[in-house]
Amino acid sequence: MNDRELPVTGPAATASTTPWLLRTPAFFAAVSVAVGVIVGGVVLLVAGFNPILAYGEILAGVFSSPRNVAAAIVRSTPIIITGLSVTFAFRTGLFNIGAEGQFIVGSLVAALLGFAVNLPAILHVPLILASAFVAGAAWGGFAGLLKARFGVHEVISTIMLNWIAFYLSNFMIGLSWVQRPQSEASHKIADTARIDILGAWKLSEQGLAWRAANSGSFFAEVLRADVNWGIVIALLLATAVWYILNRTTLGYELRAVGHNRDAAEYSGINVRRCTTLSMAIAGAIAALSGAIQVMGRTQDITKLAIMEGNGFDGIAVSLIGNNTAFGNVFSGLLFGSLVHGGSRLQVRLGAPSEIIAIVIGTIIFFIAIPNLMRVIAALYRRRATRSTAGGSSK
């Protein structure tokens, strides 16, 4: 028997005989989603609700009309982008738990420049997006700088920066030149700062007449939702994140630092620069999400009693999407659709809408299990290797 005929044993044999599909992250994600749905169904059943009817209502809340489909996409857009922010940091060895604060900073910048600056739309929109990008980069980059220069862990610094952004936003809205009279909200942004699709027209006399005449048509139904260009920007950002991380020298350096800081530094990579730059880019992406939310949907910002959670939801979206750029798009659409469709549960069936949080939490839990098993297996192999080496030395 020559070397080519020797049987393959051990982990290599297991990997070679395991079907390719069963070794892909997408398979584990799909199984986790299925398990999450089953667990949610069991909880509904125990609570006295028919899970088939409940999930039917969720699906109807998304797919029953073009308006609902559009609304689900609009709901998904901000968390797709904050998910991209978290993914970018994850892929470079950092944990950006500060996407919520960066989202708030982007919202604040968009609201202020949206009403305080008078420019044509062709200049106004890019100015706001660029300003939000820079503000978010400064906010996230500061956390990166603290880690690079002083060793302050980014989880601690970004949590603190979340609260600073929260109270800064509330303070700014309370200023007389920002706050709308007899309101807890800022002035609405100008029409030239908006990125909603036909937003001003569909509320005009001509637009209302057209929608009444074409009631029930596909486009008339879509325009009933807050459709905007945000999803297009989200797809462009996903492509940019994928390209930077996988096709550029900068991306290689950032990922190298994430994999092994000591080896990266030994090879000549400026680790401090990469750490600061990675958090700056992550912060800039999350801030764009906040700006898009104001420019495309809300058109103002209000004083917050609690954080809205778009940045924290981005962490879940990133995990479900396996920390990949385009995985974020699909997981964000799933997350947004569940949240949007789940709002019907309480209205139609009297079932608690919190069941959606249980489903999403279960999905994340089961997605984490394969990674946990890999860590345990690696520790076991390392211990076995040490035991073997110790036995042979005797």
N, C-alpha and C positions, 0 to 999 in steps of 0.2 A: 504493500500500500504506500503510495507516494504522498507528499505533503498535500497535494490538491485533493486527495481522497480522505484526508483525516476529518472525522466528524467535528463539527463546531459545537462546543459546549459552553455552559455558563450564561452570563447576561447577553453575550452576542447571539447565542442560539435563541434565547427568548425573544430578543428584538427582531431577529430575522424571521421567526415563525409567527410572530404576532401580525395580524393583518394591518396594513398601513393605516386604514381608517381608524382603528382602535388606538393608534398612537398619536393622533392629531389633536391639538387643543380644541379644534372645532367640535370634535366628537364629544369630549368632556363637557364642553359648553352646552351642547344640545342635550346631553343626558341630564346635566344639572338643571336646565330649564324644564325638562320633563318632570324631574323629581320635584322641583319647586311647585309646579302646577298641581301635581298629585298631593303634596303636603297641604297646599292651599285648599284643595278640594276636601281633604279630610277635616281640616279645621272648619270649613263651612258646614260640612255634614254634622260634625259634633255640635256646632252652634245652632243646628236646626234648619239649615238652608240647603236647597237643592244645588249642588255644585255645578251640575250641567246647565241649569237655568242661569246660574251666576256667571259662568264663563261665557254663556251665550250672550248675556247682556254686555259683557266686556267687549266681545267681538263685534256686537252690533254698535257699540259706542265708538268703534273705530272704522268699521267697514260698511256701515249701513247707508252712507251717503258720501259724495265727494267732499262735502263740507267737513264731515268727521275725519276723513282721511287727511285732509289739509290741516285740520286743527291738531291732529296727533303729530304730524310732522313739525308743525310750529312749536308744539310743546316739547318735542324732542331736541330741537335745535340747540338751545343753550346748554343742555347737559352733554350733548355730543362734543361741543367745543370745550367745556370744562373737563370732560373726559380726556380729550386730546392733551390738555395742559398737564393733567396728572400722568398720562402715559409718557409724555416727553420726559418728565422728571424721573419716573420709574425706570425708563430705559437707560438712563444715565446714572443710575444708582442713588437717586434722591427721592424723597417722599414729600410731594407738594400737597400738604394738607391745607395750604393757604389759598386754594383756588376760590374759596368763598369770599375772602377779603379782596382778592384781586378782581373778582367779578363785581363787587360793590364799588371799587375804585373806578373800573371802567364805566359803570352805570353813572356814577357821579360826574365824571368827565364829560360823558355824552350829554347829560342833562344840562350842565352848565354851558357848554359850548353850543348846545342845540338852541338855546333861547337867547344867549348873550351875544352871539356872533351873527352878523347879517351878510350872507354870501349867497351866490347862486348855488343850486344843488350840485353842480358838477365840481365845485370846490368845497362846498360845505360838508358833504358826506365824507370825502377822503380826509379832510382835515380832522374831523371827529374820530374817525377810525385810527388815523395815525397818532393822534394825541392820546387816545385810550391805549394804544399799543405801547407808546413810550411810558405812560404812567404805570401801566401794569408791569412793564419791564423793570422800571425803577423799584416798584413795590416788591416784586419777586426777587430781583437782583440784590436788594438789600439783605434779604434772608440768606441768599447764596454767599454774599460777601461776609456776613457774620460767621458762616460755617467755614469759609475758606481762610479767613484771617484769624479768627479767634476760637474756632472749633465749636461754636454754638450749634447744636443740632437743629436741623431745619424744621423738624416737627414742632419743637418748642417755639422757635422764632415765628413760624408761620401762624401758629395758633394765636400768639400774642398780636401779630399783625392783623389777623382777622377781626379781633375786637377793636383795634385802633381804627381800622377802616369802617367798621360798624358805627362807632360813635362819631367819627369824623363826618360821615355822611349825614347822620342825624343833626349834628351841629351846623353843617353847611345849609341844610334845608331850613333851619330855623332863622337864618339871616334874612333881614327884611328884603333885600334885593333878589333873593332866591325864592323865598316862599310865596306861593300864590295867596292873595288875600282871602281870609276866612277859610283856610284850607291847611291841611298837614302835608301838602305836596308842593313840589317845585313848579315853576312855570312850565307850561307845555313847550316842547321844542317846536321850532319853526317847520313849516312844510318842506322847506329846502333841506332839512336835516333828516327827513324820514326815508326809510328804505322799504316801507310797506308797498305792496303792489297795488297801484291805482287807489291808494288810500283816500286821497282828497276827492278824487273823481267819483268814487262809489257812494260817497255821502252827499255829493252835489245833487242839485235838482235833476240834471241830465242823467247822472248815474243812477239815481233812485228810480227814474222813469224807465231806464233800460232794464234794470233788475226786475222791476214789476212786470214788464212786458215779456221777459224771458225767464220768469220764475220756474224753477224746476230743471232748467238746463244745467249742463255740467259746469260751465264757467260762472254762471250766476250763483250756483251752490258753493263753488270754491271761494268766490269773493265774499261770501258771508263769514268766512273765517278770517283771522288776522294774518293772511298770507303775506310773506315778505321775502326779501332776497337772502335771509339768514341761512337757509339750508344750502344755498349755492356757495356762500362764503364758508360754511362748515365743510363742504366737500373739497373746496380749494385748500383749506387749512389742513385737512386730513392728507391730501396729496403732498402738501409742502412738508408736513411732519415726516411722512414716509420717506420722501426724497432726501431731506436733510439727514435723517438718521442712517439711511442705508446707501446713499449714493454720493455723499460728500466727505471730504477730509475732516471737516468739522464734526460731522456725525460720528465718524470713526473714532476721533479723539474723545468725544463725549462718552461714547459707549465703552471705550477702553478704560476711562477713568471709573465708570460705573462698575465694570467687571473686576478691576483690580487697580486700586489707586497707586499702590507701591510700584507695581510693574509699569504702569503708565508713566509715573514720574521718572523711573529709571530709564525708560526709553526716550525721555526728552520732552514729554508732553507737560505743558504748564497746568498742573492740577488745579491750582487756585483759580486761574482764569476760567477753566472749563466748568468748575463748580458754580462760580458766579454767573457765567453766561447761560448755563443750563437753567438755573432758577429764573434768570431774567426772561428767557424765551418762554418758559412755562407760565410765568406771570403775565407776559404780554398776551398770550393766547387766551387765558382766562379773562383778562380785562376786555378783550374783544367780544367775548360772549356777553358781558354786561352791557357794553355799548350797543350791540346788536339788539339786545332785549329792549332797550329804551327806544332805539331808532325804529324798530320794527313793530313793537307791540304797545308798550305802556305809554310812551311819549312824555313821561315825567317820572320822578321818583318820590317816594313818600318816606316819612319817618318810620323806622322799623322797630316793632316791639321785640321781634326775634329775627334771627337770620333766616332768609327764605330757603336756603339749602341747595341752591343750584350747584355750588362748588362741591359740597359734600356728596351730592348725587353723582357728580362727575367721577368720584372715587369708585363708586359702585359700577358705573358704566365702564370705566377703565378695566376693572377686574373682570367683569363679564366678557369684555372684548379682548381678554388675554393680553392687555397692554400693547395692542397693536393699533396702528392708525386707522385702518379701515374696519377693524373689529369694533372700534368705538362707534362707527357709524351705525352698524347693525345692532349693537347692544343698546345704543342710545335710542334708536327707533323702537326697539322692544320695550325699553324702560318707559319712554314717553307714551307709547301706546297703552301699556298697562295702567299707567297713572291716569291718562285721559279717559280710557274706557272704563276704568274702575270707579270713576266718579258716578257712574250710573247705578252702582250696586245699592247704595243707600237710598237713592230716589226711587228706583223701580222695585227693589225687593226688601228694602229695609235692612239689608245686610251691611255690616260695618265696612267702610272703604279701606280700613286699616289692613284688611286681608291682603291687599296688594303689597304692603310692606312686608308681610310674612312671606309671600311668594318670592319677592325680590331677595329678602334676606336668606331664604333657603337656597336660592340659586347661587348666591355668592358663597354660602357655606360649602356647598358641594363642589363648586369650582375650585375652592381652596384645598379640598381634600387631596387631589392628585399631587399638588405641589408639596403638601405636608408629607405624603407618602414617599415622595422622592427625597425629601430631606432626611426622613427616618432611614430610608434605604442607604443613603450616602453615609450617614453616621454609622450604620451597622457594618457596611463594607470597610469603612475606615478602622473600626474597632477590630474587625476580623483580621485585617491586614496587619495591624499592630500585634495582635495575639500570635499570628503566624510568624511574624518577624522575631518576636520575643522567644517563641518556642524553638525556632531554628538556631538562634544565637546560643541557646543552652546546649 
